[in-house]
Structures are given as C-alpha cells and as structure tokens.
C-alpha cells in the first residue's frame, strides 16, 4: 500500500511510538525512559524518522527539543492512530459478554441438543443478552471436523470425532446404556438374560444409518447375532415406538428421561457389558486462544457441570477436564 509516495510496508510501528514519546517529553533521554528504550536506541529511532519523513522533526532549543511545523502537523493524527491501535489490541484480549453483540455457532448432535441446549440458551440470555446463537445439526461424528475446519461452527458437541492435531476436545459427559421394553411386556417381568434378549425383536437407533450397532459389535465377539425389527436414525422417536410395540431397544439412559416416556417403559440393565457413550466439546486449534471463544467453551462446560451438580440429566457421568483427542 502506497500513500503520497510512501511505502507503508517500510514503516516500523515502533518509530511512531518513539515519535509520540518525543513529542510528549521533548527529550531523547526522557522519551526513552517513557517507552523503555535506551538513549542510543531513541537517537537511532529519531534518525530513522528524519530519513523516513524527510524532515528534521525536532531541533535543539533552550528548553529541550523543539518540534518542527511538520512534527506538529503529524503529532495529533499519529497520537490518535496509536491510541486506536492500542484500543483495538486490548479489545481482542478481553471479552465482555454483557455488552457483546457477537455471534456464536454451535454444531450439535441430536442428544446434546435435547439435554444441553435449553440450559445453554437460558444462560446466554442471562449473561450475554445481545449475542446471537446459531445451531447447526450434524449426524456422523466426523461431520464435526468438516464444520470446524470450514469455520462453519465455532464448537461442536457430539461423540468424539477422529483424532487429529488440529481439533481439540474437552470431555463433557457420558451416558450409560439401558434396555427398554413397553411397561407390560412379558419379557420385562424377570431379569433380562442373554437368551431372552436375543429372542426379542430389536429396534436399532443408528444416526449414521448403519445396520450394525455397538450392541452388535459386542454380540459378534461372542459369535452371536440379534434380530432387528426396525432401524431408524432418530433416537428420540425410539421410546414412543418401543412403548407401543413388542420390540426392545438399547438406548442411552438420558434419552429415556428426556423423552417424557419413562412411565410407559420398563428400564432394564443390558445382559452384556456396554461401554458408555461419551460426548465431547470440540473446537479448531485456531480458535483455542481467542477470548470470546474461550468464554463460550467455558460457558458450555459450566452448564454441564451445574446440571450434574443439581442432579439433572444431560448424561450419566460427566467430566469437565480439558484434553486433546
């Protein structure tokens, strides 16, 4: 960029700081003390300024350095410019939620949207009433990586995506799995053993449209298979379907509680050991240090922690420890 024949790429901002100090102190030594530079460094800066601006700028007088007309002409606009730069840089280091009019975009899988979003929206309205929250849904776990890479979301909440150095994660909560039958199903009158489990028709929830879920993986280790009666991608449709059928479903416990169908269902422990489903907060490394982004991530984690401390659902076992996946 060139203005009035001057190449701005050749201007060192420190020279303008030195000029501002010389205008204020009218002494090379005092100006150096003001901005933490030695007397030789200030003298060198003045020499460079004179060459750059093609003017003496300051001449010796009976009471110290006296600015030339050119220096006086530059003093006020350069002082304003430096002040604006300082305010801009300070603003980027501080985030004030109460006055912010910014926008946050969050990617959510179905379950976190049900259990976390209402509390998060309420918290934002209370502490950051002027911010705008955009929500983007995603299904497959690695869709989160694409959204974060493309800048389409600031954060994403779902099951852990594939490990990559550029995507950071923070554990939020875990959900244990339970089996559910309609309340008066004959198979629910006794503890659910593996034979009775395999004899039933199963409803499989598969957001990614697979026909081989985590239950099938564990059964396959034993050389066993279950009989599928229905597969569907929407987990919150499952409780009502089970309540009106003879099917059994293996679902996250929080889905049952959040669905409002708990009174119509019998909840039983699975006859095989199933690892809980983990949900994490993910964000791109480029956003890691940004003050507003840090505040937003901490706000999300605080809502999960508060919900856990009050005994509310949002997952079975929760954690707020930060880590990289």
C-alpha positions as CSV (number, residue, x, y, z in Angstrom):
1,X,0.0,0.0,0.0
2,X,1.4,3.4,-1.0
3,X,0.2,6.8,0.2
4,X,1.7,10.1,-1.1
5,X,4.7,8.2,-2.5
6,X,5.4,6.5,0.9
7,X,5.6,2.7,1.2
8,X,3.8,1.8,4.4
9,X,5.4,-1.6,4.4
10,X,8.7,0.1,5.4
11,X,7.3,1.8,8.5
12,X,8.1,0.3,11.8
13,X,5.3,0.9,14.3
14,X,7.9,1.4,17.0
15,X,9.1,4.5,15.2
16,X,5.7,6.1,15.6
17,X,5.7,5.2,19.3
18,X,9.1,6.8,19.6
19,X,7.8,9.9,17.8
20,X,4.8,10.1,20.2
21,X,7.2,9.9,23.2
22,X,9.5,12.6,21.8
23,X,6.5,14.9,21.3
24,X,5.4,14.3,24.9
25,X,8.9,14.6,26.6
26,X,10.9,16.9,24.2
27,X,14.0,14.9,25.4
28,X,15.6,11.9,23.9
29,X,16.6,10.6,27.3
30,X,13.2,11.1,28.9
31,X,11.4,9.7,25.9
32,X,13.5,6.6,26.0
33,X,12.6,6.2,29.7
34,X,8.9,6.7,28.9
35,X,8.8,3.7,26.4
36,X,11.6,1.6,27.9
37,X,14.3,2.2,25.3
38,X,17.9,3.4,25.8
39,X,19.2,6.8,24.8
40,X,21.2,5.4,21.8
41,X,18.1,3.5,20.6
42,X,16.0,6.6,20.8
43,X,18.6,8.6,18.9
44,X,18.7,5.9,16.2
45,X,14.9,6.0,16.0
46,X,14.9,9.8,15.6
47,X,17.5,9.5,12.8
48,X,15.3,6.9,11.0
49,X,12.2,9.1,11.5
50,X,14.0,12.1,9.9
51,X,15.1,10.0,6.9
52,X,11.6,8.5,6.5
53,X,9.7,11.7,6.8
54,X,12.3,13.9,5.2
55,X,12.2,16.5,7.9
56,X,14.3,17.4,11.0
57,X,11.2,16.9,13.1
58,X,12.9,18.0,16.3
59,X,15.7,20.7,16.7
60,X,17.5,21.6,19.9
61,X,16.2,24.7,21.7
62,X,16.9,26.4,25.0
63,X,14.4,24.2,26.9
64,X,14.9,20.9,25.1
65,X,13.8,19.6,21.7
66,X,11.5,21.8,19.7
67,X,9.1,20.2,17.1
68,X,9.2,21.5,13.6
69,X,6.0,22.5,11.8
70,X,6.0,19.1,10.2
71,X,6.2,17.3,13.5
72,X,3.4,19.5,14.9
73,X,1.3,18.6,11.9
74,X,1.8,14.9,12.4
75,X,1.5,14.8,16.2
76,X,-2.3,14.7,16.7
77,X,-3.2,12.3,13.9
78,X,-0.4,9.9,14.8
79,X,-1.4,10.0,18.5
80,X,-5.0,9.2,17.7
81,X,-3.9,6.4,15.4
82,X,-1.7,4.8,18.1
83,X,-4.5,5.1,20.6
84,X,-6.9,3.4,18.3
85,X,-4.4,0.6,17.6
86,X,-3.9,0.1,21.3
87,X,-7.7,0.0,22.0
88,X,-8.1,-2.5,19.2
89,X,-5.4,-4.8,20.5
90,X,-6.7,-4.5,24.1
91,X,-10.2,-5.3,22.9
92,X,-9.0,-8.6,21.3
93,X,-7.6,-9.7,24.7
94,X,-10.8,-9.1,26.6
95,X,-14.4,-10.4,26.1
96,X,-17.3,-8.7,27.8
97,X,-20.3,-10.9,27.4
98,X,-22.8,-8.4,28.9
99,X,-22.1,-5.9,26.1
100,X,-21.1,-8.2,23.2
101,X,-23.2,-8.3,20.1
102,X,-21.2,-11.1,18.6
103,X,-22.4,-14.4,17.1
104,X,-21.5,-18.0,18.1
105,X,-22.3,-21.1,16.0
106,X,-22.5,-24.4,17.7
107,X,-22.8,-27.8,16.0
108,X,-25.0,-30.3,17.9
109,X,-25.8,-33.9,17.6
110,X,-29.4,-34.9,18.5
111,X,-28.9,-35.9,22.1
112,X,-26.9,-32.9,23.3
113,X,-29.4,-30.6,21.5
114,X,-32.2,-32.1,23.7
115,X,-30.3,-32.2,27.1
116,X,-28.0,-29.2,26.9
117,X,-29.4,-26.6,24.5
118,X,-32.3,-25.3,26.7
119,X,-30.0,-24.6,29.6
120,X,-27.3,-23.0,27.4
121,X,-29.8,-20.7,25.8
122,X,-31.1,-19.6,29.2
123,X,-27.6,-18.9,30.4
124,X,-26.7,-16.9,27.4
125,X,-29.8,-14.8,27.7
126,X,-28.9,-14.1,31.3
127,X,-25.2,-13.2,31.0
128,X,-24.8,-12.2,27.3
129,X,-28.3,-11.0,26.2
130,X,-27.1,-9.4,23.0
131,X,-25.2,-12.3,21.4
132,X,-26.7,-14.4,18.7
133,X,-26.5,-18.2,18.8
134,X,-26.7,-20.3,15.6
135,X,-27.2,-24.0,15.8
136,X,-26.2,-26.5,13.1
137,X,-27.1,-30.1,13.4
138,X,-24.9,-33.0,12.4
139,X,-25.2,-36.7,12.5
140,X,-22.0,-38.6,11.6
141,X,-19.2,-38.0,14.2
142,X,-16.7,-36.8,11.7
143,X,-19.0,-34.2,10.2
144,X,-17.9,-32.1,13.2
145,X,-14.3,-32.0,11.8
146,X,-15.5,-30.7,8.4
147,X,-17.7,-28.0,10.1
148,X,-14.8,-26.8,12.3
149,X,-12.2,-26.9,9.5
150,X,-14.5,-24.8,7.3
151,X,-15.3,-22.3,10.0
152,X,-19.0,-23.2,9.8
153,X,-19.1,-23.8,13.6
154,X,-17.1,-22.4,16.5
155,X,-17.6,-25.5,18.5
156,X,-19.3,-28.9,18.1
157,X,-20.8,-31.3,20.7
158,X,-21.2,-34.9,20.0
159,X,-19.5,-38.3,20.3
160,X,-15.7,-38.0,19.9
161,X,-14.6,-37.4,16.3
162,X,-11.5,-39.0,14.8
163,X,-8.2,-37.9,16.4
164,X,-6.5,-35.0,14.7
165,X,-3.9,-32.5,15.9
166,X,-5.9,-29.5,14.7
167,X,-9.2,-30.4,16.5
168,X,-9.1,-30.1,20.3
169,X,-11.7,-31.7,22.6
170,X,-12.9,-31.4,26.1
171,X,-15.0,-34.2,27.8
172,X,-18.5,-33.1,28.8
173,X,-20.5,-36.1,29.9
174,X,-21.1,-39.8,29.4
175,X,-24.3,-41.8,29.0
176,X,-24.8,-45.3,30.1
177,X,-26.9,-47.7,28.0
178,X,-30.1,-49.4,29.2
179,X,-32.6,-51.7,27.6
180,X,-36.2,-50.6,27.4
181,X,-39.5,-52.5,26.8
182,X,-43.1,-51.4,27.0
183,X,-44.3,-51.4,30.6
184,X,-46.4,-54.5,30.4
185,X,-44.1,-56.5,28.1
186,X,-44.0,-60.2,29.4
187,X,-40.2,-60.2,28.9
188,X,-39.8,-57.4,31.5
189,X,-41.2,-59.4,34.4
190,X,-37.9,-61.1,35.1
191,X,-34.3,-60.0,34.9
192,X,-33.2,-59.8,31.3
193,X,-30.7,-62.6,30.5
194,X,-28.9,-63.0,27.2
195,X,-31.2,-65.7,25.8
196,X,-34.3,-63.7,26.4
197,X,-32.6,-60.6,25.0
198,X,-31.7,-62.4,21.8
199,X,-35.2,-63.9,21.4
200,X,-36.8,-60.5,21.1
201,X,-37.2,-58.2,18.1
202,X,-34.8,-55.3,18.4
203,X,-35.1,-51.6,17.5
204,X,-31.8,-50.2,16.4
205,X,-31.1,-46.5,16.6
206,X,-28.4,-45.6,14.1
207,X,-28.0,-41.9,13.3
208,X,-25.4,-42.8,10.7
209,X,-27.7,-45.3,9.1
210,X,-25.6,-48.3,10.0
211,X,-27.2,-51.7,10.5
212,X,-24.5,-52.9,12.9
213,X,-24.5,-51.0,16.2
214,X,-22.4,-51.1,19.4
215,X,-24.6,-54.0,20.7
216,X,-24.0,-56.0,17.5
217,X,-20.2,-55.4,17.9
218,X,-20.3,-56.9,21.4
219,X,-22.5,-59.8,20.4
220,X,-20.2,-60.6,17.4
221,X,-17.3,-61.0,19.8
222,X,-19.3,-63.9,21.3
223,X,-20.3,-65.3,17.9
224,X,-23.9,-64.1,18.4
225,X,-26.4,-62.0,16.4
226,X,-29.7,-60.3,17.3
227,X,-32.8,-60.0,15.2
228,X,-33.6,-56.5,14.0
229,X,-37.2,-55.5,13.6
230,X,-36.6,-51.8,12.9
231,X,-33.8,-49.4,12.3
232,X,-34.2,-45.6,12.4
233,X,-31.9,-42.6,12.6
234,X,-33.9,-40.5,15.2
235,X,-33.1,-41.7,18.7
236,X,-35.9,-39.6,20.3
237,X,-38.5,-41.4,18.2
238,X,-37.5,-44.7,19.7
239,X,-39.1,-44.6,23.2
240,X,-42.5,-44.0,21.8
241,X,-42.1,-46.8,19.3
242,X,-41.0,-49.2,21.9
243,X,-43.9,-48.2,24.2
244,X,-46.4,-49.2,21.5
245,X,-44.7,-52.4,20.3
246,X,-43.2,-55.7,21.4
247,X,-39.7,-54.6,20.4
248,X,-36.8,-54.0,22.7
249,X,-34.3,-51.1,22.3
250,X,-30.9,-50.4,23.8
251,X,-30.7,-46.7,24.3
252,X,-28.8,-44.1,26.3
253,X,-30.5,-43.6,29.7
254,X,-30.7,-39.9,29.2
255,X,-32.8,-40.3,26.1
256,X,-35.5,-42.1,28.1
257,X,-35.5,-39.4,30.8
258,X,-35.6,-36.6,28.3
259,X,-38.2,-38.2,26.1
260,X,-41.0,-38.0,28.7
261,X,-41.9,-41.6,28.0
262,X,-40.3,-43.1,31.2
263,X,-43.7,-44.0,32.8
264,X,-44.6,-46.1,29.7
265,X,-41.4,-48.1,29.7
266,X,-39.7,-50.7,31.7
267,X,-36.0,-50.0,32.0
268,X,-33.6,-52.9,32.5
269,X,-29.8,-53.3,32.5
270,X,-28.4,-54.9,29.4
271,X,-27.3,-58.5,29.6
272,X,-23.9,-57.7,28.1
273,X,-21.4,-55.1,29.2
274,X,-21.5,-51.9,27.1
275,X,-19.1,-49.0,27.4
276,X,-20.9,-45.7,28.0
277,X,-21.3,-43.2,25.2
278,X,-19.0,-40.2,25.6
279,X,-19.9,-36.7,24.5
280,X,-17.2,-34.1,24.0
281,X,-16.9,-30.4,23.1
282,X,-14.7,-30.0,20.0
283,X,-13.1,-26.9,18.5
284,X,-10.4,-26.0,16.0
285,X,-7.0,-25.2,17.3
286,X,-7.0,-21.8,15.5
287,X,-9.8,-20.7,17.9
288,X,-8.1,-22.0,21.1
289,X,-6.8,-18.8,22.4
290,X,-9.5,-16.3,21.3
291,X,-11.0,-14.7,24.4
292,X,-14.6,-14.9,23.2
293,X,-14.2,-18.5,22.0
294,X,-12.7,-19.5,25.4
295,X,-15.6,-17.8,27.2
296,X,-18.1,-19.6,25.1
297,X,-16.5,-23.0,25.7
298,X,-16.3,-22.4,29.4
299,X,-19.9,-21.3,29.4
300,X,-20.9,-24.6,27.8
301,X,-18.8,-26.7,30.3
302,X,-20.3,-24.7,33.2
303,X,-23.8,-25.6,32.2
304,X,-23.0,-29.3,32.0
305,X,-21.3,-29.1,35.4
306,X,-24.2,-27.2,37.0
307,X,-26.7,-29.6,35.6
308,X,-24.7,-32.5,37.1
309,X,-24.4,-30.9,40.5
310,X,-28.2,-30.4,40.6
311,X,-28.8,-34.0,39.7
312,X,-30.2,-33.2,36.3
313,X,-29.7,-35.3,33.3
314,X,-27.5,-34.4,30.4
315,X,-25.6,-37.5,30.6
316,X,-24.7,-40.2,33.1
317,X,-21.2,-39.5,34.2
318,X,-19.8,-36.0,33.5
319,X,-16.3,-34.6,33.3
320,X,-15.0,-31.1,32.7
321,X,-11.3,-31.9,32.3
322,X,-9.8,-30.5,29.2
323,X,-7.8,-32.7,26.9
324,X,-6.8,-33.3,23.3
325,X,-8.1,-36.3,21.5
